[in-house]
């Protein structure tokens, strides 16, 4: 469900990024109180066309929700261009309540993150909340950016280092310029991470790894960690950007061919309905024809907002960059990428 929220602050971070803060009225405190790592979907209508984009919350979790997101300009991006060039204090934006499963509830332990570019956004919320609430927690942040000038949240990360010098470890790598100190420049690919990580920390002593950023960096980091013996269950991922050339790397949920003349039954907010699936349409598009409140944001298999439980039937999922293997094994699918592979399919968006 979307709520109209007033923009209370727009702050320039770099030449191509800003933070946007929304004023949350007291009656919506519970609705917008977030768990560190969650994201929100923003909606606007341009020339009669609805545009939705998902952005991670960068503010730490608190008693009263501070709803602040980091937005980086994407070439040709309709919403990011609007946010950087037009959005001002006092404007109203339609905002969906926080969601997402890239989460770390504060607890004792040693945690680490490998992030690239704007992938720092949810990890900033995770690390700042964890260190503030849990005195027996440590956090290692390994971040990669193009240049120092393009690095988002420089001051906020430096402040964490100043406040928690014994519990917060920071490693910064830039790919397109030389640094006077620190690690040599270059990309954090699988081979480099496989050598770097054991030199930085006790890899098998980390209680949770959080990988966030472009697809190439996240998958390279995952392969490096798995090669170092890290179990799949302690590796958490969130993809921020997928190049068109990488679409073939997606993981299908099923190999069955698409069925024609299928019927979809779906439950959403306690109400069920059944509709015929038009040829070529996804299950999300089928639901949206009758239920405009069906949850979605990116429609690209990246954000996971449209996750639903497959109650019965079979589907073919075009691509999946959002669901963990445990989720697909448990029966969850992305409605925006799913097509019926049987005559009858039933989804439950409420589970």
C-alpha positions as CSV (number, residue, x, y, z in Angstrom):
1,X,0.0,0.0,0.0
2,X,1.3,3.5,-0.9
3,X,1.1,6.5,1.3
4,X,1.7,10.2,0.2
5,X,4.6,11.5,2.2
6,X,6.2,14.9,2.2
7,X,9.8,15.3,1.3
8,X,11.5,16.9,4.3
9,X,15.1,17.0,3.1
10,X,17.1,16.5,-0.1
11,X,20.9,16.3,0.4
12,X,23.5,16.1,-2.3
13,X,26.1,13.3,-1.6
14,X,28.1,13.3,-4.8
15,X,27.7,14.8,-8.3
16,X,25.4,11.9,-9.2
17,X,23.7,11.0,-5.9
18,X,21.4,12.4,-3.2
19,X,19.7,11.3,0.0
20,X,15.9,12.0,0.2
21,X,14.2,12.1,3.6
22,X,10.4,11.8,4.0
23,X,8.4,13.1,6.9
24,X,6.5,10.3,8.5
25,X,3.3,11.4,10.4
26,X,2.9,9.9,13.9
27,X,-0.1,7.8,12.9
28,X,2.1,6.0,10.3
29,X,5.0,5.2,12.7
30,X,4.2,1.5,12.8
31,X,3.8,1.3,9.1
32,X,7.2,2.8,8.3
33,X,9.2,1.4,11.2
34,X,11.9,-0.5,9.3
35,X,14.3,-3.4,10.0
36,X,17.9,-2.6,9.0
37,X,18.4,-3.6,5.4
38,X,14.9,-3.0,4.1
39,X,13.8,-0.9,1.1
40,X,10.8,1.1,0.0
41,X,9.2,1.6,-3.4
42,X,8.5,5.1,-4.6
43,X,5.8,5.9,-7.2
44,X,5.0,8.8,-9.5
45,X,2.8,9.2,-12.6
46,X,4.2,10.8,-15.7
47,X,1.9,11.5,-18.7
48,X,-0.5,8.9,-17.4
49,X,2.2,6.2,-16.9
50,X,3.0,4.9,-13.5
51,X,6.7,4.7,-12.6
52,X,7.9,2.7,-9.6
53,X,11.4,2.4,-8.3
54,X,12.9,0.7,-5.2
55,X,15.5,2.3,-2.9
56,X,17.1,1.0,0.2
57,X,16.7,2.9,3.6
58,X,20.1,4.2,4.7
59,X,19.0,5.5,8.1
60,X,19.5,3.4,11.3
61,X,16.4,1.8,12.7
62,X,15.0,3.8,15.7
63,X,12.0,4.1,17.9
64,X,10.6,6.7,15.6
65,X,11.2,5.8,11.9
66,X,13.6,8.0,10.0
67,X,12.7,7.3,6.4
68,X,15.8,8.3,4.3
69,X,17.0,6.7,1.0
70,X,20.0,7.1,-1.1
71,X,19.4,7.6,-4.8
72,X,22.1,7.4,-7.5
73,X,21.6,8.8,-11.0
74,X,21.1,6.0,-13.6
75,X,21.6,6.8,-17.2
76,X,18.2,7.2,-18.7
77,X,16.6,6.5,-15.3
78,X,13.2,8.4,-15.1
79,X,12.9,8.4,-11.4
80,X,16.6,9.0,-10.5
81,X,16.8,11.9,-12.9
82,X,13.6,13.4,-11.3
83,X,15.1,12.9,-7.8
84,X,18.4,14.6,-8.6
85,X,17.1,17.4,-10.8
86,X,13.6,18.2,-9.7
87,X,12.6,16.8,-6.4
88,X,12.6,19.5,-3.6
89,X,11.6,19.9,0.0
90,X,7.8,20.1,0.3
91,X,7.1,17.8,-2.6
92,X,4.9,14.8,-2.0
93,X,5.8,11.3,-3.2
94,X,3.8,8.1,-3.0
95,X,5.8,5.7,-0.7
96,X,5.2,1.9,0.0
97,X,5.8,0.5,3.4
98,X,9.3,-1.1,4.0
99,X,9.9,-4.6,2.8
100,X,12.8,-6.9,1.9
101,X,14.7,-9.8,3.3
102,X,18.3,-8.5,3.2
103,X,18.2,-8.1,7.0
104,X,20.2,-8.2,10.1
105,X,18.4,-7.9,13.4
106,X,21.0,-6.6,16.0
107,X,22.7,-9.5,17.8
108,X,26.1,-10.3,19.2
109,X,28.6,-11.6,16.7
110,X,31.1,-10.8,13.9
111,X,29.5,-9.6,10.6
112,X,31.0,-8.4,7.3
113,X,29.8,-6.8,4.1
114,X,31.2,-6.5,0.6
115,X,29.5,-3.7,-1.3
116,X,29.9,-1.8,-4.5
117,X,28.7,1.7,-5.3
118,X,25.2,2.4,-4.1
119,X,25.2,-1.0,-2.5
120,X,26.4,0.8,0.6
121,X,22.9,2.1,1.2
122,X,21.2,-0.8,3.1
123,X,24.5,-1.8,4.7
124,X,24.9,1.6,6.3
125,X,21.6,1.1,8.0
126,X,22.6,-2.5,9.0
127,X,26.0,-1.5,10.4
128,X,25.0,1.7,12.2
129,X,22.0,0.0,13.9
130,X,24.0,-3.1,14.9
131,X,27.0,-1.2,16.4
132,X,24.7,1.2,18.3
133,X,22.5,-1.4,19.8
134,X,24.8,-4.4,20.4
135,X,28.1,-3.8,22.3
136,X,29.2,-7.3,21.6
137,X,29.0,-7.0,17.8
138,X,31.7,-6.3,15.3
139,X,31.4,-5.3,11.7
140,X,33.8,-5.3,8.8
141,X,32.9,-3.2,5.7
142,X,34.7,-3.8,2.4
143,X,33.6,-1.3,-0.2
144,X,34.4,-0.7,-3.8
145,X,33.8,2.5,-5.7
146,X,35.0,4.0,-9.0
147,X,36.6,7.1,-7.4
148,X,36.7,8.8,-4.0
149,X,34.6,11.6,-5.4
150,X,31.9,9.2,-6.4
151,X,31.8,7.4,-3.1
152,X,28.4,7.7,-1.3
153,X,28.2,8.3,2.5
154,X,31.9,9.0,3.0
155,X,31.2,11.1,6.1
156,X,28.7,8.7,7.6
157,X,31.1,5.7,7.2
158,X,34.0,7.7,8.6
159,X,31.8,8.6,11.6
160,X,31.2,4.9,12.3
161,X,35.0,4.4,12.3
162,X,35.5,7.3,14.7
163,X,32.7,6.1,17.1
164,X,33.6,2.4,17.1
165,X,37.3,2.1,16.4
166,X,37.6,-1.3,18.0
167,X,34.5,-2.8,16.5
168,X,34.2,-1.4,13.0
169,X,36.8,-2.3,10.4
170,X,36.8,-0.4,7.1
171,X,38.5,-1.4,3.9
172,X,38.1,0.8,0.8
173,X,39.1,0.1,-2.8
174,X,38.7,2.4,-5.8
175,X,38.8,1.0,-9.3
176,X,39.6,4.1,-11.4
177,X,42.2,6.1,-9.5
178,X,45.2,5.4,-7.3
179,X,45.0,6.0,-3.5
180,X,47.8,7.4,-1.4
181,X,47.2,4.9,1.2
182,X,45.3,1.6,1.6
183,X,44.9,-1.1,-1.0
184,X,45.9,-0.8,-4.7
185,X,43.2,0.3,-7.1
186,X,41.3,-2.2,-9.2
187,X,38.1,-4.2,-9.2
188,X,37.1,-6.5,-6.4
189,X,36.6,-9.6,-8.5
190,X,36.5,-13.2,-7.3
191,X,40.2,-13.8,-7.6
192,X,41.2,-10.7,-5.7
193,X,38.7,-11.3,-3.0
194,X,39.8,-14.9,-2.5
195,X,43.3,-13.6,-1.7
196,X,42.2,-10.5,0.2
197,X,39.5,-11.8,2.6
198,X,41.7,-14.3,4.6
199,X,44.3,-11.5,5.0
200,X,41.7,-9.2,6.5
201,X,39.8,-11.3,8.9
202,X,39.0,-14.9,10.1
203,X,36.6,-15.8,7.3
204,X,35.1,-18.8,9.0
205,X,34.6,-16.8,12.2
206,X,32.1,-14.4,10.5
207,X,28.5,-15.0,11.5
208,X,26.9,-13.3,8.5
209,X,28.1,-12.0,5.1
210,X,26.1,-9.2,3.4
211,X,26.8,-8.7,-0.4
212,X,25.2,-5.8,-2.1
213,X,25.8,-4.0,-5.4
214,X,26.1,-4.8,-9.1
215,X,25.5,-8.4,-10.2
216,X,29.1,-9.0,-11.1
217,X,30.5,-7.9,-7.8
218,X,27.9,-9.8,-5.7
219,X,28.3,-13.1,-7.7
220,X,32.1,-12.8,-7.7
221,X,32.1,-12.3,-3.9
222,X,29.7,-15.2,-3.4
223,X,32.0,-17.5,-5.4
224,X,35.1,-16.3,-3.5
225,X,33.4,-17.0,-0.2
226,X,32.1,-20.4,-1.2
227,X,35.6,-21.2,-2.4
228,X,36.9,-20.3,1.1
229,X,34.5,-22.7,2.7
230,X,31.8,-20.3,3.8
231,X,28.4,-21.9,4.0
232,X,25.5,-20.7,1.8
233,X,23.2,-20.0,4.7
234,X,25.4,-17.2,6.2
235,X,25.7,-15.4,2.8
236,X,23.0,-12.8,2.1
237,X,22.7,-11.0,-1.2
238,X,21.0,-8.0,-2.7
239,X,21.5,-7.0,-6.3
240,X,21.4,-3.3,-7.1
241,X,22.0,-3.4,-10.9
242,X,21.9,-6.0,-13.6
243,X,23.5,-5.3,-17.0
244,X,21.5,-6.5,-20.0
245,X,24.4,-8.8,-20.9
246,X,24.1,-10.6,-17.6
247,X,20.5,-11.6,-18.0
248,X,21.5,-15.1,-19.0
249,X,23.0,-15.6,-15.5
250,X,19.6,-15.7,-13.9
251,X,18.5,-18.8,-12.1
252,X,15.2,-20.3,-13.4
253,X,12.7,-21.7,-10.9
254,X,11.5,-24.4,-13.3
255,X,12.3,-25.8,-16.7
256,X,8.7,-26.7,-17.8
257,X,7.4,-25.0,-20.9
258,X,4.7,-22.3,-20.6
259,X,1.1,-23.5,-20.8
260,X,-1.6,-21.8,-22.8
261,X,-5.1,-21.2,-21.7
262,X,-4.2,-21.3,-18.0
263,X,-6.1,-19.9,-15.1
264,X,-4.5,-18.2,-12.1
265,X,-6.0,-18.1,-8.6
266,X,-4.3,-15.6,-6.3
267,X,-4.8,-14.5,-2.7
268,X,-3.9,-10.9,-1.8
269,X,-4.7,-9.1,1.5
270,X,-7.1,-12.0,2.4
271,X,-9.1,-11.8,-0.8
272,X,-8.9,-14.4,-3.6
273,X,-9.8,-14.3,-7.2
274,X,-9.3,-16.3,-10.4
275,X,-8.4,-15.0,-13.9
276,X,-7.4,-16.3,-17.3
277,X,-3.7,-15.8,-18.1
278,X,-3.2,-14.1,-21.5
279,X,-0.6,-15.6,-23.7
280,X,2.8,-14.1,-22.9
281,X,1.6,-12.3,-19.7
282,X,3.4,-12.9,-16.4
283,X,1.3,-13.9,-13.4
284,X,1.9,-10.4,-11.9
285,X,0.4,-8.8,-15.1
286,X,-2.6,-11.1,-14.8
287,X,-3.3,-10.1,-11.2
288,X,-2.7,-6.4,-11.9
289,X,-5.5,-6.4,-14.5
290,X,-8.0,-6.8,-11.7
291,X,-6.1,-5.9,-8.6
292,X,-4.1,-2.7,-8.9
293,X,-2.8,-3.2,-5.3
294,X,-0.7,-6.2,-6.2
295,X,2.8,-5.6,-4.9
296,X,5.6,-4.9,-7.3
297,X,8.4,-2.4,-7.9
298,X,11.0,-3.2,-10.5
299,X,9.3,-5.9,-12.7
300,X,12.8,-7.1,-13.5
301,X,13.3,-10.0,-11.0
302,X,15.7,-7.9,-8.9
303,X,13.8,-6.3,-5.9
304,X,11.7,-9.2,-4.7
305,X,8.7,-7.1,-3.9
306,X,6.3,-9.4,-5.9
307,X,7.4,-12.5,-4.1
308,X,4.5,-15.0,-3.7
309,X,4.0,-18.6,-2.5
310,X,3.2,-21.2,-5.1
311,X,0.3,-23.0,-3.6
312,X,-0.3,-25.4,-6.5
313,X,0.6,-25.9,-10.1
314,X,3.9,-25.2,-11.8
315,X,5.5,-22.1,-13.2
316,X,8.4,-21.1,-15.4
317,X,10.4,-18.2,-14.0
318,X,12.3,-16.2,-16.6
319,X,15.0,-15.0,-14.2
320,X,15.6,-14.6,-10.5
321,X,18.0,-12.2,-8.9
322,X,16.0,-11.7,-5.7
323,X,15.1,-15.0,-4.1
324,X,17.6,-17.1,-2.1
325,X,17.8,-20.8,-3.0
326,X,16.1,-21.6,0.3
327,X,13.1,-19.5,-0.7
328,X,12.7,-21.1,-4.1
329,X,13.1,-24.5,-2.5
330,X,10.3,-23.6,0.0
331,X,8.0,-22.8,-2.9
332,X,8.3,-19.0,-3.4
333,X,8.4,-17.4,-6.9
334,X,8.7,-13.9,-8.3
335,X,5.2,-13.1,-9.8
336,X,6.7,-10.6,-12.3
337,X,8.9,-13.3,-13.9
338,X,6.6,-16.3,-13.6
339,X,4.5,-17.9,-16.4
340,X,2.1,-20.8,-16.0
341,X,3.4,-24.3,-16.9
342,X,0.2,-26.0,-15.9
343,X,-3.5,-25.4,-16.7
344,X,-4.1,-24.2,-13.1
345,X,-1.8,-22.2,-10.9
346,X,-2.5,-20.8,-7.4
347,X,-0.4,-18.0,-5.7
348,X,-0.6,-16.6,-2.2
349,X,0.9,-13.1,-1.8
350,X,0.1,-13.1,1.9
351,X,2.4,-15.8,3.1
